[in-house]
Amino acid sequence: MPILNNLFSGHLDNLSQALERTTQRHGLLINNLANVNTPGYKRRDVDFAITLANESERGSKGAEVRAAGGVRVDGNGVDLEQEVTALTETELRYQMLTEMTNRYFSGLKSAIREGR
């Protein structure tokens, strides 16, 4: 089925990779929240802007995870407000991506049924 792969893989691969990165970021943010009181813990996150810019250069080898944020007196880099805001943003991004995926497959289904 190489013809079908050529027709549908580009958009579907992009959606799949975006969902994977969003899921990865969600996991990192939850881990940050779980370690909010752990001395010396370094906050981790996925920078979507860097990831998208480097995607064409690196292919689909995965998102870049980086330590981020300021450091408190106890050496912990987690800011509770920043984490909750980032988690909310990530959840909204995931909802949007699942809706786009749903619409993509609904469009394919409609085309297969010839608009019926």
NORCORBEL-V800444 format. One line per field, one symbol per residue. burial: I if it has 24 or more other ideal C-beta (glycine too) atoms within 12 Angstrom, else O. A space follows every 50 residues. Layout:
burial->???
This chain:
burial->OOOOOOOOOOOOOOIOIIIOIIOIIIOIIOOIIOIIOOOOIOIIIIOIOO IOOOOOOOOOOOIIOOOIIOOOOOOIIIOOOOIOOIIOOIOOIIOOIOOO IOOIOOOOOOOOOOOO
